[in-house]
Amino acid sequence: MTITSNYLSIPYNPEATLKTLLFYAGGRLIFDMEERVDFRTPDRTVYFDCSRWKGQDIVIRCEAANNLICADCLRLKTQDGEPLIGQCDIVPKIPASAEKALPFVHYMRRRGLLCSPNGPVFFGGKYHVFFQTNPVSTEYRNMCWGHVCSEDLFRWETLPEVLCPNEDGEPFSGCAVTDGKKLMLFYTAAGGTTRLSKGKGYKLCCVESTDGLNFNSNKTILAFAGSAEFSRDPKIVFCEEEHVYLMLIYQDGSNYSLLSSEDLSLWQFEQLIELPGDSGSPDIYKLFANGDPHRPYWIISGASDRYLVGRFERMAGSDGQRSYRIVFKPDQRAGRLHFGTASYAGQSFFGTPEGDVKRFTWLSTSVPSSAYSSGQLSVPMQMSLATCEDRMYLCAQPVKEISRMYGRKQTFRDIPLLPENKRKILTTMFCTALDIDIFLPDIKSGTLEFTFFGIEFKIDFYRNTVECLGNTAPLHVRSGNTEIRLIIDRLSAELFIDGGKFYMSVPVVCDYNLDRFIIKADGPESLPGVTVCDLDPDGSMSIPEPESKEVTADDVARIVTNGYDLSDFKVIDDSDESIITEGMGVHNYHIHLGGRAHFTKDVGSMTLFFEGTAVGVLAETGGFDILIDEMLVETAWTASCGRPKVLYYTESLSNGVHTITVITNPELAIEKTEAPYSVLEGFFVQREPGVGSATGGDPSFDPAKKDIAEEERAKIYAGEFDLTGYRIVDDTAPGVVKRAIGITIDVTHINGAASFTDRAGSLSYSFEGNAVGVLAEKGGFEIEIDGIIAGRSSVSSVGAPQIVFFTSELDSGVHTIKVTTVPELAVECTGEPWSVLEGFFVRDLN
């Protein structure tokens, strides 16, 4: 049969006997592969890339244990006369159920097996990752090099395979090297792994590309001088100290061979290095202890993340044409980074833009109840070297680029813990991936347990350990410096412990029905803090909203600011019916509620008594019936993509005590959101007479108290805006900036305030960004952006800085903001003709 399309569609059954498909062209064997082909009772269809043979006449012979099954499979027909092995140009999408089971932020093939990463490299302005893959099925065989590329390390474009089995065998693991103009792949050609390569041994080969996509078919075979015995998995770096390329190759047992080369073609054996407890897939890179450029060290690690820290030195001795050898000398005994069961074969990038060390590992996970795909890349990691207790630790943390994936962020501080193992529900999680920071107390006894999505993590302060699903990692609790960071995705849990000194990976299957973040404590009385960030790489949460109804955070702001001035309202927490905070001007949509009512498909309700003349309801998703004084006033629904939305608002109530009841409407929820559950964020009701002022501010502050404590000011910022990703600009010295860290901003980041008298004053500042805010303590102001008046605001915040203006409706680029006092507006607002400006904050694009 003539090959006319890109793919062969092959009948497959994961329970069938393994069979060998032999491809012939002109009577000559050109390719062979093993798969569980089933011509009679196939379970599904798998797809094999045959584009390299387009236009050729191919015969496929099928054997099982050297017994002939079919002499020419391409001639087999169904009862309807259709070929059993067909051709197509596009591989169909996997079923929707299988698509929904894939990870949110980790890369995983839609079809086939992904395992050991090969040759991560930055080339042509993009990150490229190659990996071992069986593109046909999920079992380890028919190894090829898969290929993906990305600009941000999280959104990946899948590209065609670059290396496939041939007459030299399967292409096993290797690495990539670039000089900026061309990309070179070094790999192990594993002879004897295919019928076509029978009787051949292993050899190291290299292919090149100028565009990073198309690699030449003329491979170069590496030459060796000296005792260059090796097995597989070459890893190459450039060593500036010795002005040579260095290569590590796995040899056998726990042994690795070190070789050097000046031209990447002729390699000189230097040393045999033993890495106790490890084997396979070496990695080598340079780090600086504690970031000090005067303390360089080289890291050598194996597939299981045992590692050595040391330096390269020259030693006298002749082996080949030189009078010296380059040897690696460890500075300490081997360390251990990984303590889980999922991660393997970590590989660092060659030539990152910032010169730092980033890497990926293989996570051996699989999609439940699906045989379409298996294995994924880990979260991309930033590597560093830290000294602690007279030892150097290799540390891994998620790369900083992960912050670009952040959606909703929740921060909890000084969390009281209930005694006697009683449960505390911290929050309700979304159906997505999460980046969680847990800050631990400085104690030496007791336990803490965190549970969500059906996964339990246990901190044992007696044993100083972290435990998850039978895996245990060490924990060094030290005052004010102990943190556990978790990256949770649909199929994996990755823990970065104690600043990344210890890494744990665990294959899991998240049960998103169990979405409560639950804490159990035995001993600790409080927890310093927890931060939960939703990872939302596509900008859409698990319950997508119809296009016409999509609501963004900015839209929520407009809903509130355009329709309702919430400065006279207080926010009620639905979890305990207590007052959480007072409304802060028109920025109420950023107030964090202490709890949420989560309703399942069973009808639920939440009732609140209040005294006032107006009420609003905030909800996140689902359908609701809203009753006021037992009368149905609204049937409403929302699917706000994880962002609270003003679901209902009325001010047509007589002054007095009223009752609002919100009842879930499962049928409406299913009809609109395809999910039979609802999440109520809370209520806001009119402030009781005499509490606080019409201009906002926290009523717990004494109006006569001008010296507000810094932690109280920090709470004001935390209540209004999450300033992560912003920088504070000191208005007294434009250009001096301090980065905002979470929501712990305090006024010490603003070094001075510009005080304007009754004589009009102005202050200008140029910035590069796409968002700007103005902080003021009191007075009236006119704000111009790029010469156009953007707003007039007044504020009397009783000594507490308040955001008087905020906008993110700017194109990225350089802008100028000018703030001018308006004495008349100041007098009208405060009774005094003077103003105090605290500063600006602008979007940090870096």
C-alpha positions in Angstrom: 0.0 0.0 0.0 1.2 3.5 -0.8 1.5 5.8 2.2 -0.5 9.0 1.4 -1.2 10.4 4.9 0.6 11.4 8.0 -0.7 8.7 10.4 -1.6 5.0 10.4 -4.6 4.2 12.6 -4.0 0.8 14.3 -6.5 -1.3 16.2 -5.3 -1.7 19.7 -6.2 -3.6 22.9 -4.2 -3.1 26.1 -5.0 -6.7 27.1 -3.8 -8.2 23.8 -0.6 -10.1 23.4 2.4 -8.0 22.5 3.1 -8.2 18.7 5.9 -7.0 16.4 5.0 -4.9 13.3 7.8 -5.1 10.7 7.8 -2.4 8.0 9.2 -3.2 4.6 9.9 -1.1 1.5 11.1 -2.7 -1.6 11.6 -5.9 0.3 13.9 -4.3 2.8 13.2 -4.0 6.5 13.1 -0.3 7.3 11.4 -0.1 10.7 9.9 -2.3 13.4 7.9 -1.7 16.5 6.1 -3.6 19.3 2.5 -2.9 20.3 -0.6 -4.7 21.5 -2.3 -4.9 18.1 -5.7 -6.5 18.0 -7.4 -7.1 14.6 -10.4 -9.0 16.0 -11.5 -7.4 19.3 -9.9 -3.9 19.5 -10.5 -1.7 22.5 -9.6 1.5 20.7 -7.5 3.0 17.9 -3.9 4.2 18.3 -2.0 6.4 15.9 1.5 6.1 14.5 3.4 8.8 12.6 4.2 7.4 9.1 4.8 10.8 7.4 8.5 10.0 6.8 7.4 7.3 4.2 4.9 9.4 2.3 4.8 8.3 -1.4 6.4 4.9 -0.7 4.9 1.5 -1.0 5.0 -0.2 2.4 4.2 -3.7 3.5 3.6 -4.3 7.2 4.2 -7.9 8.5 2.8 -8.8 12.0 4.4 -11.4 14.2 3.8 -12.6 17.8 6.7 -14.5 19.5 8.2 -15.1 16.0 4.9 -16.6 14.8 3.4 -15.1 11.7 0.1 -13.4 12.2 -0.3 -11.6 8.9 2.0 -11.2 6.0 0.6 -7.8 4.9 -1.6 -6.1 7.5 -2.4 -3.1 5.2 -4.5 -5.5 3.1 -6.8 -6.6 6.0 -10.4 -5.4 5.7 -13.4 -5.3 8.0 -16.7 -6.9 7.0 -17.7 -3.6 5.5 -14.6 -3.6 3.3 -12.8 -0.9 5.3 -9.0 -1.4 6.0 -8.3 -2.5 9.5 -5.2 -0.3 9.5 -6.2 3.0 8.0 -4.6 6.3 7.2 -5.4 9.9 8.3 -3.7 13.3 8.3 -5.0 14.5 11.8 -5.1 12.5 15.0 -8.6 12.8 16.5 -9.0 14.4 19.9 -9.2 12.1 22.9 -12.6 11.8 24.6 -13.8 14.7 26.7 -13.7 12.6 29.8 -10.0 11.8 29.3 -9.2 15.5 28.5 -10.8 16.6 31.7 -8.6 14.2 33.7 -5.4 15.8 32.5 -3.3 18.1 34.8 -4.0 21.8 34.8 -0.4 23.2 34.8 1.9 20.2 34.3 2.6 19.1 30.7 1.3 15.7 29.8 0.8 14.1 26.4 -2.7 13.7 25.2 -1.7 10.3 23.8 1.2 8.0 24.7 3.9 7.7 27.4 6.1 10.6 28.6 9.1 9.7 30.7 12.7 11.0 31.2 13.3 14.6 30.1 16.1 15.0 27.6 18.1 18.1 26.7 16.1 21.1 28.2 17.6 24.1 26.3 16.8 27.7 25.6 17.1 28.3 21.9 15.6 30.8 19.4 13.9 32.8 22.2 12.0 29.8 23.6 12.4 27.0 26.1 12.6 23.6 24.5 12.2 20.3 26.3 12.8 16.9 24.7 11.7 13.7 26.5 11.6 10.0 26.2 8.2 9.0 24.8 6.2 6.1 23.3 3.9 8.2 21.1 1.6 5.2 20.4 0.7 3.7 23.8 1.4 4.1 27.5 3.9 1.3 27.9 7.7 1.6 27.9 8.9 0.7 24.4 9.3 2.2 20.9 11.3 5.0 22.5 11.4 8.3 20.6 12.3 11.9 21.5 9.2 14.0 22.1 9.5 17.7 21.7 7.6 20.7 23.3 8.5 24.4 23.4 7.3 27.4 25.5 7.9 31.0 26.1 6.9 30.9 29.8 7.6 27.4 31.0 3.9 26.6 31.5 2.1 26.9 28.3 3.6 24.3 25.9 3.3 23.7 22.2 3.6 20.1 21.2 5.9 19.5 18.2 6.6 16.4 16.2 9.0 13.8 17.5 12.6 14.6 16.5 14.3 11.1 17.0 12.8 7.8 16.3 14.0 4.1 16.3 16.2 3.2 13.3 18.9 0.9 12.3 21.0 2.0 15.3 18.2 1.1 17.8 16.0 3.3 20.0 17.3 6.8 20.9 17.8 6.7 24.6 18.3 9.7 26.9 20.7 12.5 26.2 21.1 16.3 26.3 21.1 19.5 24.1 23.8 22.0 23.5 23.6 25.3 21.6 26.1 28.0 20.5 23.2 30.4 19.7 23.2 29.6 16.0 22.6 25.8 16.0 21.1 23.3 18.3 22.8 20.0 18.9 21.2 16.9 20.4 23.5 14.3 21.9 21.9 10.9 22.6 22.5 7.2 23.1 21.7 5.0 20.1 20.7 1.8 21.9 21.6 -0.9 19.5 19.9 -4.3 20.0 16.7 -2.8 21.2 14.9 -3.3 17.9 14.8 -6.0 15.2 16.5 -3.7 12.8 19.4 -3.0 15.2 19.9 -6.6 16.3 23.5 -7.4 17.2 24.6 -3.8 17.5 25.9 -2.1 20.6 25.4 1.3 22.2 27.0 4.4 20.8 26.8 8.2 21.3 25.5 10.2 18.4 24.7 13.9 17.6 22.3 15.6 15.2 22.0 19.3 14.5 19.3 21.9 13.7 19.4 25.6 12.8 15.7 26.2 13.6 15.2 24.0 16.6 12.5 22.1 14.7 14.1 20.2 11.8 17.2 18.1 12.5 19.5 16.7 9.9 19.4 13.0 9.1 23.2 12.8 9.0 24.2 11.9 12.5 27.7 12.3 13.9 29.2 9.5 16.0 31.3 10.7 18.9 34.9 9.6 19.1 36.7 8.8 22.4 40.4 8.8 23.6 41.6 7.0 26.7 39.5 4.6 28.8 36.1 5.8 27.6 33.8 3.0 28.6 30.2 4.1 29.0 26.6 2.9 29.0 24.2 5.7 28.2 22.6 9.1 29.1 25.2 11.8 28.1 24.9 15.2 29.8 27.1 18.0 28.6 28.0 21.5 30.1 30.6 24.1 29.4 33.1 24.5 32.2 34.5 28.1 32.2 37.2 27.3 34.7 38.8 24.7 32.4 37.6 26.2 29.1 36.3 22.8 27.9 33.1 21.0 27.6 32.5 18.3 30.2 30.3 15.3 29.8 28.9 12.9 32.3 27.9 9.4 31.2 26.2 6.7 33.2 28.4 3.6 33.2 27.1 1.0 35.6 26.1 0.5 39.3 26.5 3.9 40.9 29.4 4.9 38.6 29.6 7.7 36.1 32.3 8.6 33.7 33.6 12.2 33.4 35.0 13.2 29.9 36.1 16.5 28.4 36.3 17.9 24.9 37.3 21.2 23.2 35.2 20.7 20.1 32.3 18.4 21.1 33.5 15.6 18.8 36.7 14.0 20.3 36.2 13.2 24.0 38.9 12.5 26.6 38.2 10.2 29.6 39.0 12.0 32.8 37.6 10.2 35.9 35.3 7.6 37.2 32.9 9.2 39.8 30.8 7.2 42.3 27.5 8.6 43.4 26.3 6.2 46.2 22.6 5.2 46.0 22.0 6.5 42.5 22.2 5.4 38.9 21.3 6.6 35.4 20.5 10.1 33.9 23.3 12.3 35.3 23.0 16.0 35.6 25.8 18.6 36.1 25.6 22.4 36.6 27.2 25.2 38.5 25.7 27.1 41.5 26.9 29.7 43.9 26.6 29.1 47.6 24.0 31.4 49.1 24.1 33.3 45.8 27.7 34.5 46.4 29.5 34.8 43.0 32.8 34.3 44.8 31.7 30.8 46.0 31.1 28.7 42.9 30.5 25.0 43.2 29.5 22.2 40.8 26.6 19.9 41.3 26.6 16.3 40.1 23.3 14.4 40.5 21.8 11.1 39.4 18.3 10.0 38.3 17.1 9.7 42.0 18.4 13.1 43.0 21.4 12.0 45.1 23.9 14.7 44.6 27.6 15.7 45.2 28.8 19.3 45.7 32.4 20.0 44.8 34.9 21.6 42.4 37.0 20.7 39.4 40.8 20.6 39.7 43.7 19.6 37.5 45.8 16.7 38.6 49.1 15.5 37.1 48.9 12.3 35.0 48.9 11.4 31.4 45.9 9.7 29.7 46.0 10.4 26.0 47.8 13.5 24.7 47.8 15.7 27.8 50.0 15.8 30.9 47.1 16.4 33.3 43.6 15.2 34.1 40.5 17.2 35.1 39.0 15.6 38.2 35.9 16.4 40.4 36.6 16.7 44.1 33.5 16.6 46.4 33.5 19.0 49.4 31.1 16.8 51.5 29.4 13.5 51.4 26.6 12.9 49.0 23.3 14.5 49.8 19.7 13.7 49.0 17.1 16.1 47.5 14.2 13.9 46.6 12.2 11.8 49.1 9.1 10.8 47.1 8.1 8.2 44.6 7.1 10.1 41.5 10.1 12.1 40.4 13.0 10.7 38.4 15.7 11.7 35.9 15.9 15.5 36.6 17.6 17.5 33.9 18.8 21.2 33.9 18.5 23.7 31.0 21.4 24.6 28.9 21.8 28.3 28.3 18.9 30.0 30.2 18.5 33.8 29.5 19.4 34.9 33.0 22.2 32.3 33.4 20.4 30.6 36.3 19.7 26.9 36.7 16.2 25.7 35.9 15.3 22.0 35.5 12.5 19.5 35.0 12.0 16.0 36.3 9.7 13.2 35.1 6.7 12.5 37.3 5.5 8.9 36.9 1.8 9.6 37.1 -1.1 8.2 35.0 -4.6 9.3 34.2 -7.1 7.2 36.2 -9.5 4.9 34.2 -7.7 5.9 30.9 -5.0 4.3 28.9 -4.6 7.3 26.6 -1.6 8.9 28.4 0.8 8.4 31.2 3.6 10.4 32.8 4.1 14.2 33.0 6.8 16.8 33.5 7.2 18.2 37.0 6.7 21.8 37.8 9.7 23.7 36.4 12.2 24.3 39.3 14.8 26.9 40.2 17.9 25.4 41.7 20.1 27.0 44.3 22.8 26.1 46.9 22.3 27.0 50.6 24.6 26.6 53.6 23.0 25.4 56.8 24.5 23.7 59.9 28.0 23.4 58.3 26.6 21.7 55.2 25.7 22.8 51.7 22.2 21.8 50.6 21.0 21.6 47.0 17.6 23.4 47.0 14.7 23.3 44.6 11.8 25.7 44.4 9.1 26.4 41.7 10.4 29.0 39.2 9.4 32.6 39.7 7.4 32.5 36.4 4.7 30.4 38.2 3.4 33.7 39.6 2.1 34.6 36.1 -0.3 31.7 36.5 -1.9 33.0 39.7 -5.6 33.5 39.9 -7.3 34.0 43.2 -5.0 34.4 46.2 -6.0 33.9 49.8 -3.8 34.8 52.8 -4.5 33.7 56.4 -2.3 34.8 59.3 -2.0 33.9 62.9 -4.6 31.1 62.6 -5.9 29.8 65.9 -5.9 26.0 66.1 -8.5 24.0 68.1 -7.3 21.5 70.7 -7.9 17.8 70.9 -7.6 17.2 67.1 -10.8 19.1 66.3 -11.1 20.1 62.7 -10.7 23.6 61.5 -12.0 24.4 58.0 -9.6 27.1 56.7 -11.3 27.7 53.3 -12.9 26.1 50.3 -10.7 25.3 47.3 -11.5 25.7 43.6 -11.2 22.8 41.1 -7.8 23.8 39.8 -4.1 23.5 40.5 -2.8 25.2 43.7 0.4 26.8 45.0 0.2 26.7 48.8 2.6 28.1 51.3 2.4 26.9 54.9 4.5 28.6 57.5 5.1 26.5 60.6 5.4 27.4 64.3 8.7 27.0 66.1 7.8 24.0 68.3 9.4 20.7 69.1 6.3 18.5 69.8 2.9 17.9 68.4 1.5 17.2 65.0 -0.4 19.1 62.3 -2.5 17.6 59.5 -3.7 19.3 56.4 -6.3 17.6 54.2 -7.9 18.7 50.9 -8.9 16.9 47.7 -8.7 13.6 49.6 -4.9 14.1 50.2 -3.5 14.2 53.8 -0.2 15.9 54.7 1.1 15.3 58.2 3.8 17.4 60.0 5.3 15.5 62.9 7.2 17.9 65.2 8.4 15.0 67.4 10.2 13.3 64.6 10.8 16.4 62.5 9.2 14.9 59.4 6.7 15.6 56.7 4.5 12.6 55.6 2.2 12.1 52.6 0.7 8.8 51.4 3.4 6.7 52.9 6.3 9.0 51.9 8.5 10.7 54.6 10.8 13.6 54.2 13.0 15.4 56.8 12.0 18.8 58.2 14.3 21.3 60.0 12.1 23.6 62.2 13.9 26.8 63.0 12.5 30.0 64.4 10.8 32.1 61.8 12.3 30.2 58.9 10.4 27.0 58.3 8.1 26.8 55.3 6.5 24.0 53.3 5.4 24.9 49.8 3.0 22.6 47.9 2.2 22.5 44.2 -1.0 20.4 43.9 -2.3 19.4 40.5 -4.9 16.9 39.4 -2.4 13.9 39.4 0.5 15.0 41.5 1.6 16.6 44.8 5.0 18.3 44.9 6.4 19.5 48.3 9.3 21.9 48.7 10.3 21.7 52.3 12.4 24.1 54.4 13.3 26.5 51.5 13.5 23.7 49.0 16.3 21.7 50.8 14.0 18.6 50.6 11.7 17.8 47.7 8.9 15.3 47.8 6.8 14.2 44.8 3.8 11.9 45.2 1.4 10.6 42.5 -2.2 11.4 43.6 -5.7 11.6 42.2 -7.3 14.8 43.4 -10.9 14.3 44.5 -12.3 17.8 43.8 -15.5 17.0 45.6 -13.5 17.1 48.9 -12.7 20.8 48.4 -12.4 21.9 52.1 -9.0 22.9 53.4 -9.0 21.2 56.8 -6.5 21.6 59.5 -6.2 19.2 62.5 -3.8 20.0 65.3 -2.4 18.1 68.3 -0.2 20.4 70.3 0.3 23.6 68.3 -2.0 26.4 69.4 -1.7 28.5 66.3 -0.3 28.5 62.8 1.7 31.6 61.6 0.3 31.7 58.1 -1.1 30.0 55.0 -1.2 31.4 51.5 -3.3 29.7 48.8 -2.9 30.7 45.2 -5.0 29.2 42.4 -3.0 28.3 39.3 -5.1 29.3 36.3 -2.9 29.1 33.2 -5.7 29.5 30.7 -7.5 32.3 32.6 -10.6 30.1 33.1 -11.5 28.2 36.2 -13.1 24.7 36.4 -16.6 26.0 35.8 -16.4 28.0 32.6 -18.9 30.8 32.1 -20.8 31.4 28.9 -19.0 34.0 26.8 -21.7 36.6 27.2 -21.7 36.2 31.0 -18.0 36.1 31.6 -17.1 38.3 34.6 -13.5 39.4 35.3 -12.1 41.0 38.4 -12.3 44.4 36.7 -15.9 43.8 35.7 -16.7 43.1 39.3 -15.2 46.4 40.2 -17.4 48.2 37.6 -20.4 46.4 38.8 -19.8 47.7 42.3 -18.5 51.2 41.5 -21.0 52.0 38.7 -24.0 50.7 40.4 -23.5 51.1 44.1 -21.4 53.1 46.5 -20.6 50.6 49.2 -18.9 53.1 51.5 -21.9 53.0 53.9 -22.1 49.2 54.1 -20.5 46.5 56.3 -19.5 43.0 55.2 -21.0 40.0 57.0 -19.2 36.7 57.1 -21.7 33.9 56.3 -19.7 31.4 58.3 -20.4 33.0 61.7 -22.6 36.0 61.0 -20.1 38.4 62.5 -18.9 41.7 61.2 -15.7 41.3 59.4 -14.8 44.8 58.2 -16.3 48.0 57.2 -16.7 49.0 53.6 -13.7 50.9 52.2 -15.1 53.4 49.7 -16.1 51.7 46.4 -13.4 49.1 46.6 -15.5 46.6 48.5 -15.1 43.9 45.9 -11.6 43.2 47.2 -12.6 42.5 50.8 -11.7 39.0 51.8 -14.5 37.2 53.6 -13.5 34.9 56.4 -15.6 31.9 55.3 -18.0 30.7 52.6 -21.1 28.6 52.6 -20.6 25.6 50.3 -23.8 23.9 49.3 -23.9 20.5 47.7 -26.6 19.2 45.4 -28.8 18.8 48.5 -30.8 22.0 49.1 -29.0 24.3 51.5 -29.9 27.7 52.9 -28.2 30.5 54.8 -30.1 33.0 56.9 -29.0 36.3 58.3 -30.7 38.9 60.5 -29.7 42.5 60.0 -30.8 46.0 60.8 -30.7 48.4 57.9 -32.4 49.5 54.7 -30.3 47.7 52.0 -28.8 44.4 51.4 -26.5 42.8 48.7 -25.6 39.1 48.1 -22.1 38.1 46.8 -21.8 34.6 45.2 -19.2 32.7 43.3 -21.1 29.9 41.5 -24.4 28.2 41.4 -28.1 28.9 41.5 -29.9 30.6 44.3 -33.4 31.7 45.5 -33.2 34.9 47.6 -35.8 35.7 50.2 -36.2 38.8 52.3 -38.6 38.6 55.2 -39.7 35.2 53.9 -40.7 36.6 50.5 -39.0 35.4 47.3 -37.4 38.5 45.7 -34.9 37.0 43.2 -34.0 33.7 41.5 -30.4 34.2 40.3 -27.4 32.3 39.1 -23.7 32.9 38.6 -20.6 31.2 37.3 -18.0 33.9 37.9 -14.9 31.9 37.1 -13.8 31.8 40.7 -14.3 35.5 41.4 -17.1 36.7 43.7 -19.9 38.6 41.9 -22.7 40.9 43.1 -25.6 38.5 42.7 -28.4 40.6 44.1 -28.8 44.1 45.5 -31.7 46.2 46.8 -32.1 49.4 48.8 -35.9 49.4 48.8 -36.2 48.3 52.4 -37.7 50.2 55.3 -35.3 50.9 58.2 -35.4 48.2 60.8 -34.6 44.5 61.3 -35.0 42.2 58.3 -34.2 38.6 57.5 -32.5 37.5 54.3 -32.5 33.8 53.4 -30.4 32.4 50.5 -31.4 28.9 49.3 -29.5 26.8 46.8 -31.4 26.0 43.6 -29.6 22.8 42.2 -31.7 22.6 39.1 -30.8 26.2 38.1 -27.1 25.5 39.0 -27.0 22.5 36.7 -28.8 24.3 33.9 -26.4 27.2 33.9 -23.1 25.8 35.2 -23.3 22.0 34.7 -22.4 21.6 38.4 -25.0 20.7 41.0 -23.4 22.8 43.8 -23.3 26.4 44.8 -20.8 28.6 46.7 -22.1 31.7 48.6 -19.4 34.3 49.3 -21.4 36.4 51.8 -23.7 39.4 52.3 -23.2 43.1 52.7 -25.8 45.2 54.5 -26.3 48.9 55.3 -24.2 50.1 58.2 -26.0 50.6 61.5 -26.5 54.3 62.3 -23.6 55.9 64.1 -21.0 53.3 63.2 -17.9 54.6 61.4 -17.9 57.4 58.9 -19.4 57.9 55.5 -15.9 57.9 53.9 -14.9 54.5 55.1 -12.2 53.4 57.5 -12.2 50.8 60.2 -14.4 51.9 63.1 -12.1 50.2 65.5 -9.6 53.0 64.9 -10.0 56.0 67.3 -10.6 59.1 65.2 -8.5 61.1 67.7 -5.6 58.6 67.3 -3.2 59.8 64.6 -0.4 57.4 65.3 -1.8 54.2 63.8 0.3 51.0 64.4 2.0 49.6 61.4 0.3 46.3 61.7 -3.1 48.0 61.7 -2.2 49.9 58.5 -1.1 46.6 57.0 -4.6 45.2 57.7 -6.1 48.2 55.8 -4.0 47.3 52.8 -4.8 43.6 53.1 -8.5 44.3 53.4 -8.7 46.4 50.2 -6.1 45.1 47.8 -3.8 42.2 47.2 -0.7 44.0 46.2 1.3 41.0 45.0 3.0 41.9 41.8 3.0 45.6 42.5 5.7 48.0 43.7 5.4 51.0 46.0 6.8 54.2 44.7 8.1 56.7 47.3 6.6 60.0 46.3 9.4 62.0 48.0 12.1 60.3 45.8 10.6 59.1 42.5 12.4 56.1 41.2 13.0 54.5 44.6 10.8 51.4 44.7 10.1 48.7 47.2 8.5 45.4 46.1 5.2 44.5 47.6 5.4 41.1 49.4 2.0 39.5 49.5 -0.4 41.6 51.5 2.0 42.4 54.3 2.6 45.9 53.0 3.1 48.4 55.8 3.8 52.2 55.6 7.5 51.7 56.2 7.7 51.0 52.5 6.7 54.6 51.9 9.5 56.7 53.1 7.7 60.0 53.3 4.5 61.9 52.6 4.0 65.0 50.5 1.9 67.4 52.6 0.0 70.0 50.6 -1.3 73.2 52.3 -4.3 75.3 51.3 -2.0 76.5 48.4 -2.6 74.1 45.5 0.4 71.7 44.9 1.1 68.9 42.5 3.4 66.0 42.1 4.2 64.0 38.9 5.8 60.6 38.3 6.5 58.6 35.2 6.2 54.9 35.3 6.2 51.9 33.0 3.2 49.6 33.6 -0.4 49.0 33.0 -2.0 49.8 36.4 -1.6 52.6 38.9 -3.1 53.5 42.3 -2.8 56.5 44.6 -2.6 56.3 48.4 -3.7 59.3 50.5 -4.3 60.1 54.1 -6.6 63.0 53.8 -7.7 65.8 51.5 -9.0 66.4 48.0 -7.1 65.4 44.8 -7.3 65.6 41.1 -5.6 62.8 39.2 -4.3 63.1 35.7 -2.9 60.3 33.6 -1.0 61.2 30.4 -2.5 64.7 30.6 -6.1 63.5 30.9 -8.1 63.9 34.1 -8.8 60.4 35.3 -10.6 61.2 38.5 -11.3 63.6 41.4 -11.2 62.0 44.9 -11.5 63.0 48.5 -10.6 61.1 51.6 -10.5 61.5 55.4 -9.1 58.3 56.6 -8.5 59.3 60.2 -4.7 58.8 60.0 -4.9 55.6 58.1 -3.7 55.7 54.4 -6.4 54.8 52.0 -6.5 54.0 48.3 -8.2 57.0 46.7 -7.8 56.0 43.1 -7.0 52.9 41.2 -7.1 51.9 37.6 -5.8 49.0 35.5 -7.3 50.3 32.2 -4.0 51.3 30.7 -2.1 50.1 27.8 1.3 48.7 28.7 4.0 51.3 28.3 5.4 54.5 29.9 2.8 56.7 31.5 2.8 59.9 33.6 0.6 60.3 36.6 0.0 63.8 38.1 -1.8 64.4 41.4 -2.9 67.9 42.2 -4.5 69.1 45.4 -8.0 70.5 45.2 -8.4 72.7 48.4 -12.2 73.2 47.8 -12.7 69.4 47.7 -10.6 69.0 50.7 -12.6 71.5 52.7 -15.8 69.9 51.6 -14.6 66.5 52.7 -12.6 67.2 55.9 -13.3 70.8 56.8 -9.6 71.5 56.4 -8.0 73.0 53.3 -4.9 70.8 53.3 -4.1 67.3 52.0 -1.6 64.5 52.7 -0.5 62.3 49.8 1.1 58.9 50.9 2.4 57.7 47.5 1.7 55.7 44.4 1.8 52.0 43.6 2.2 50.8 40.0 2.1 47.4 38.3 5.5 45.7 38.4 5.9 44.2 34.9 9.3 42.6 35.9 
